[in-house]
């Protein structure tokens, strides 16, 4: 018997992966315009933007746009990073944007790796009912900066998640 996964199962799994990652401080889900960039949000932030669901013979393929971002610090009088690493000149300021892009890209690859190995993680838990998700294809991870009203930058990628679905008609609430 196929244990169907719902939209909530899939989204909760993605958010849980973000919560388990020690560098991600905030997780959120919703439209791209729902990304909370208020000053009280802790960064780095993982945002899951659902984009579509496709049906197959015995599966559903969920598509999401994943954003991993952090705030960029800019100052006109910076000369070097505390560790001695120089900040990089943007237009009229010095910025840690390269460091932010470096760290958020690493979080992206961690996130992809955790999802790719979810079947193995479920086996290690010895839980036959544990949700198993499959990602497909390779990923194009694209940088962004100043895409939002604040000085945030990071990476975004499209994630497809395949789950089994037997399209069982016995339990449909039809009279």
N, C-alpha and C positions, 0 to 999 in steps of 0.2 A: 504494500500500500504506500502510495506517495504521500508524504507529509507536506502539504502545500504551504508555501511561505506567502505571507501577505505583504502589502506595501509597508505596513507598520513594522513587520519583522525585518524587512530589508533596511529601512531607514534607521530603525533602532540599532541594528548591527553596525551600520556605518558610523553612527554617533558614538557607539560603544568603543569602536576602534579608536576614534578620536579621544575619547575620555581616558582610555588606557595608555595613550601616548603621553609620556611625562612632560613633553615640551608644549603640548597643546593646552592652553588655559581655558578656552571657551569653544563650545560646539553649538551650531545652530542649523536650522533647516528652513527652507522656504524659497520664495522667489529671490532673485538676485537683488531686488530693491529692498528686501527685508533684512539684508545684512546690517546688523547693529554696529554702528561705528561711533556710538556715544563714548564720551570720555570715561565712563565707568566700566567699559568692557575690558577684560583682561586679554592680552595678546600673548602669543600667537592664537589665531582664530581659525577654526575649521568650519566652513559653511557648505552644506549639502543643498544643491538646487536641483529638484526633480525636473526632468525635461520630457520624458516619454516612457511608455511601456509598449513593447511589441509582443504579440502572441506567437507561439510556435506550436508544433504538434503536441508536445507534452512539457512545455516550458513557457515561462514569461521572461522577457529580457527588459530589465529596468535600466533606463539611462539617466545619469545624473551628471551635473557639472559640479566639480569639487573645487572649492577655493581654499587655499591655505595662505594666510597673510599675517603680516606683522606691521607694526608702525615703524616708520622711518624717522630718525632723529636728524634734524638739520640745525646747524648753527653757522653763523658767519665767521666766528673767531676760533673754531676748532683747528688744531694743528695736528693732533694725532689721537689715536684711540688709546684707552688706558693700557692696553697690552702692547702698545708701541706700533700697532698696525695703523697706517695712515688712513684717514677718511678720504673719500674720493670727491672731487669737485663736480658739482652739478653745474648750475648756471652761475649763481652768485653766492652759493653756500657750499659748505662741506657736509657730507651725508654719510650715513652708514648703510645706504641702500644695497651695496654689494654684499655686505655681511647678512642683511635681512634676506636677500634673494638666495644666498648660499644656504642659510639655515632652513628656510621654508622649502627649498627644493629637496633637502635631505628628509624633511618631514613627509613630503609627497612620496618619495620613494619608499619610506618606511610604511606609509599607509597602504600603498600598492602591494608591498610584500606581505603585510599582515593579511590582506584580503586574499591574495593568491594562495596563501598557506592555511586558509580557514578550515579546509577539510582535515588537514593534519592536526590542527589545534583541537578540533572536535573529537578526533580519534583519541588524542592524548587525554581528554577529559572523560573518556569511556561513557559518553552520554549518547545513546542511540538516537535520541530525539533532538540533539543539538542541531541548530540550523547550519546547514552547509551551503555556502554560496560559492559561485564560480565567477571569476572575471574572465573576459575574453579579450583577444587581440592585444596589441601593443599600445602604448600610451604616448600621446604627444602632450608634453607638459609645456604650457606657454606662460611666459612671464607677463606680469602687468604691473604698472605703477600709475599712481594718480588716477585710477579708474573711478575712485570714489571721492566724496567730498573731503575726506581727510587725507593725510599723507601716509597712506598704506600701500604696501606693495607685496607681491608674493607670486604665486603660481596658480594656474587653473588647468584642469584637465577633465576630459569626458571619461566617465567610468560607466561601463556596462556590467550589470550583475545578472547572471542567469540563475534562475531557480526553477525547480521542477513544479509542474502543475498538471494534474490529471484531468482538469475540467470536468470533474464529477458532477453529474446532473441529479443524483439521488437526493441531495440535501438542499436543492434550490427551493426557496419559499414561494412556491407557485400553487395556487388552488386549482 
